[in-house]
């Protein structure tokens, strides 16, 4: 189906573990730090015609650019990819194993050691051609997060 499956919504919750790998570099407003991140998503719900699917995901590839902090705000851009396993096919009748490429723009709200974040993420859910019928699902998500920073010893 061109344009992907329709009438589907998702909800998920998870944790991200990241590590900043570089010091600040780059020109002007692009100046920032590169971070590698891994996401564990133990709760992934897909509301779809034919029945709700429950699953878990893992994103081992998280490439994040943290732009320089502006006061208590730190904007970022993120590209990530991973896999999703569900108890029933997603979309209905397709596959229980799907891949999750995504991109996001967000903002960290810095509060000392702890921070809040908000982002808008585009996520594509697809079995990457494992089946002959592969409509995929395109989602736009708003994510909220809470985190803390640690220092290297």
Secondary structure, DSSP 8 states (H G I E B T S, - for coil): -TT---S-EEEEEEEEEEEE-S-SBSSGGG-EEEEEEEEEEEEEEEE-TT--EEEEEEEEEEEEEEE--BTTEEEEEEEEEEEEEESS-SSTTT-SEEEEEEEEEEEEEEETTEEEEEEEEEEEEE-TTSSS----EEEEEEEEEEEE-----
